Amino acid sequence: MSKTDNLLKKSEKAKNISEYKEILKEFEQLINENPENNAVLLEQRAKFHEKFQQYGEAINDYKKILKINPENKYAKTQIELLKTILRYSNTDIYASTNTNMDPWLE
């Protein structure tokens, strides 16, 4: 079994932040060792970031994928999805009484 396969299995089983940090270091090392396989590893790392709700980091990885392959529809879709999640999770609907600005009605 390859290093990549082992890392992917570990990332699927990760449950806490200490495991998250450890696995991120391993992803970084593999990405640096395998520049020809970057898009695949970046996508897996982005999915791993999503699992731990690190949406900004996931968006950064998807943007790196788009630099490698500008036609990657999955990366484009995920960027839009994650931006929407961030926009709604960072909106305080109770901060204003202006119901015309309701973010749910966009």
DADA-V71488 format. One line per field, one symbol per residue. psi: psi as a letter, one per 30 degrees, with the letter a starting at -180 (. if undefined). burial: I if it has 16 or more other ideal C-beta (glycine too) atoms within 10 Angstrom, else O. A space follows every 50 residues. Layout:
# DADA-V71488
psi: ???
burial: ???
This chain:
# DADA-V71488
psi: kleeeeeeeeeefkfleeeeeeeeeeeeeeeefiffgeeeeeeeeeeeee eghieeeeeeeeeeefeejfgjeeeeeeeeeeeeeeeefgkjfffkgjff gjffg.
burial: OOOIOOIIOOIOOIOOOOOIOOIIOIIOOIIOOOOOOIIOIIIIIIIIII OIOIIOIIIIIIOIIIOOOOOIOOIOOIIOOIOOOOOOOOOOOOOOOOOO OOOOOO
